[in-house]
């Protein structure tokens, strides 16, 4: 039931359309300095920064990519605990929807804040919060967030059409760590990633721009065609 409510809320609150490209994503990120000022209205409940602690609400360090209701020692509402059990994990779109109207996304939340209705204000707050979560290059398997790509690839590499059956054959090694069902068991999911994001991430490992020795080794073994095949498979996996 909770999962259906979350999906319904997202349909209502998150703009429709396919995954954003790098240029579109870059426009989502707001002004972090302005966001810091806007965040003052949240400080009665939430702390953020080096000395942040749980208060009325949990601290918000590392909120991007964090599973809802997962801060040890914090007493969450039953609704937030159910959302956590259903696998809700805070990404950009979910945080944007929650900040806009917390009780629409999670009806039984104890968060009494009425929400921030102005989209630019929300983007600015999220830009500020983003500074206190690890950057994508430090979260090797994390879903891409709205910042510039760390590697520019030639158009001919991005244009390679991946062979899905070949990608499925190659994926056996990936699936020793990453869950095929999309579950997060300590290693984030790579299921349903946009193909371009997957290709860029793998080439960033290959060039050692992303820091993760195992992923660097794995990507270093793959040709451009093999990376494209894996991207095509994981994008379409059921």
C-alpha positions in Angstrom: 0.0 0.0 0.0 2.8 2.4 0.9 4.6 1.7 -2.3 1.5 2.5 -4.3 1.0 5.8 -2.4 4.6 6.8 -3.1 4.3 6.0 -6.8 1.0 8.0 -7.0 2.7 10.9 -5.3 5.6 10.9 -7.6 3.4 10.8 -10.7 1.7 13.9 -9.4 4.8 15.8 -8.3 7.7 14.8 -10.6 7.7 16.2 -14.1 6.9 13.6 -16.8 9.5 12.7 -19.5 12.6 10.6 -20.0 15.8 10.8 -18.1 17.5 14.2 -18.4 20.7 14.6 -20.3 23.7 16.4 -18.8 22.7 19.9 -20.0 19.2 19.4 -18.6 20.4 18.0 -15.3 22.8 20.9 -14.9 19.9 23.4 -14.9 18.3 21.6 -12.0 21.0 22.5 -9.5 20.3 25.8 -7.8 22.3 28.4 -5.9 23.8 26.7 -2.8 24.5 30.0 -1.1 20.9 31.1 -1.4 19.9 27.6 -0.4 21.9 28.0 2.8 19.8 31.0 3.7 16.5 29.2 2.8 17.6 26.2 5.0 17.4 28.4 8.1 13.7 27.7 8.2 14.6 24.0 8.7 17.2 24.4 11.4 14.7 24.2 14.2 14.4 20.4 13.5 17.4 19.5 11.3 21.2 20.0 11.6 23.7 19.6 8.8 27.5 20.0 8.7 30.5 18.5 10.5 29.0 18.5 14.0 25.4 17.7 13.0 23.3 15.5 15.3 19.8 14.1 15.3 17.4 16.5 16.9 13.6 16.7 16.3 14.4 15.5 12.8 17.4 13.4 11.7 20.6 15.2 10.6 20.9 15.6 6.8 24.5 14.8 6.1 24.7 12.2 3.4 21.0 12.5 2.6 21.5 11.9 -1.2 21.5 8.1 -1.7 20.4 7.4 1.9 17.6 5.0 2.5 14.6 6.7 4.1 14.2 6.0 7.9 17.7 4.6 8.2 19.5 6.8 10.7 20.5 4.6 13.6 19.2 5.9 16.9 16.5 8.1 15.5 12.8 7.4 16.3 11.0 7.6 13.0 7.3 7.6 12.4 5.6 4.3 11.5 4.9 5.7 8.0 8.6 6.5 7.4 9.6 3.1 8.7 7.2 1.5 6.2 8.6 3.7 3.4 12.1 2.4 4.4 10.9 -1.2 4.3 9.5 -0.5 0.8 13.0 0.6 -0.3 12.4 4.4 -0.6 15.8 6.0 -1.1 16.4 9.7 -1.2 17.4 10.9 -4.7 17.0 14.3 -6.2 13.4 13.8 -7.5 12.2 12.3 -4.3 13.8 15.0 -2.1 12.3 17.6 -4.4 8.8 16.0 -4.0 9.1 15.6 -0.3 10.3 19.2 0.3 7.4 20.5 -1.8 4.8 18.7 0.3 6.0 16.1 2.9 2.6 14.7 3.7 1.7 14.1 0.1 4.7 11.9 -0.4 4.5 10.2 3.1 1.1 10.8 4.5 1.9 9.8 8.1 5.2 11.7 8.5 5.7 13.6 11.7 7.4 16.3 9.8 5.0 19.3 10.3 6.7 21.6 7.7 4.2 22.7 5.1 6.7 22.5 2.3 8.4 24.8 -0.2 6.2 25.6 -3.2 8.6 27.6 -5.3 10.6 25.2 -7.5 13.7 27.4 -7.6 13.7 27.7 -3.8 13.7 23.9 -3.6 16.5 23.6 -6.2 18.5 26.1 -4.1 17.9 24.2 -0.9 18.9 20.9 -2.6 22.0 22.4 -4.0 23.0 23.4 -0.5 22.2 19.9 0.9 24.1 18.3 -1.9 27.3 19.8 -0.6 27.0 17.5 2.5 26.7 14.3 0.5 29.6 12.5 -1.2 30.1 13.6 -4.8 29.3 11.0 -7.5 33.0 10.2 -8.1 33.1 9.2 -4.4 30.0 7.0 -4.7 31.0 4.8 -7.6 27.7 3.1 -8.1 25.4 5.9 -7.1 22.7 7.2 -9.4 23.8 10.3 -11.3 22.9 13.6 -9.8 22.4 16.9 -11.4 26.0 18.0 -11.9 28.3 18.1 -14.9 29.7 14.8 -16.3 33.2 14.0 -15.2 34.3 12.7 -18.6 33.5 13.9 -22.2 33.1 11.1 -24.6 33.3 11.3 -28.4 29.9 11.2 -30.1 30.9 7.9 -31.9 31.2 6.1 -28.5 27.9 7.4 -27.2 26.3 6.4 -30.6 27.2 2.7 -30.2 24.0 0.7 -30.1 24.4 -2.0 -27.4 23.6 -5.6 -28.1 21.2 -6.6 -25.2 21.7 -10.4 -25.4 25.5 -9.9 -25.4 25.1 -7.5 -22.5 23.2 -10.2 -20.6 26.0 -12.6 -21.2 28.6 -10.1 -20.0 26.5 -9.1 -16.9 27.1 -12.3 -15.0 30.2 -10.8 -13.4 28.4 -7.6 -12.5 25.6 -9.6 -10.9 27.9 -11.2 -8.4 27.7 -7.8 -6.5 24.8 -5.8 -8.0 21.3 -7.3 -7.5 19.3 -8.1 -10.7 16.0 -7.3 -8.9 17.2 -3.8 -8.3 17.4 -4.2 -4.5 20.0 -2.3 -2.5 21.9 -4.8 -0.3 24.8 -2.4 0.5 25.7 -2.0 -3.1 23.4 0.4 -5.0 21.3 -0.8 -7.9 22.4 -0.3 -11.5 19.1 -1.6 -12.9 17.2 0.9 -15.2 20.1 3.3 -15.5 19.9 5.5 -18.6 22.3 4.0 -21.1 24.3 7.2 -21.6 24.8 7.6 -17.8 26.0 4.0 -17.6 28.4 4.4 -20.5 29.9 7.6 -19.1 30.3 6.1 -15.6 32.1 3.0 -17.0 34.5 5.1 -19.1 35.1 7.3 -16.0 36.2 4.2 -14.1 38.2 3.1 -17.2 40.1 6.4 -17.2 40.5 6.2 -13.4 38.5 9.4 -12.9 36.1 7.6 -10.6 37.8 6.2 -7.5 37.0 2.5 -7.0 39.8 0.0 -7.6 37.5 -3.0 -8.4 35.3 -1.0 -10.8 38.4 0.5 -12.4 39.7 -3.1 -13.0 36.4 -4.3 -14.3 35.9 -1.4 -16.7 39.5 -1.6 -17.8 38.8 -5.0 -19.3 35.9 -3.9 -21.4 35.8 -2.6 -24.9 33.6 0.3 -26.0 31.1 -2.2 -27.6 31.0 -4.3 -24.4 30.3 -1.3 -22.3 27.5 -0.3 -24.6 26.1 -3.8 -24.5 26.0 -3.8 -20.7 24.4 -0.4 -20.7 21.7 -1.6 -23.0 21.1 -4.7 -20.9 20.8 -3.0 -17.5 18.6 -0.3 -19.0 16.1 -2.8 -20.2 16.3 -5.5 -17.5 12.9 -6.5 -16.1 
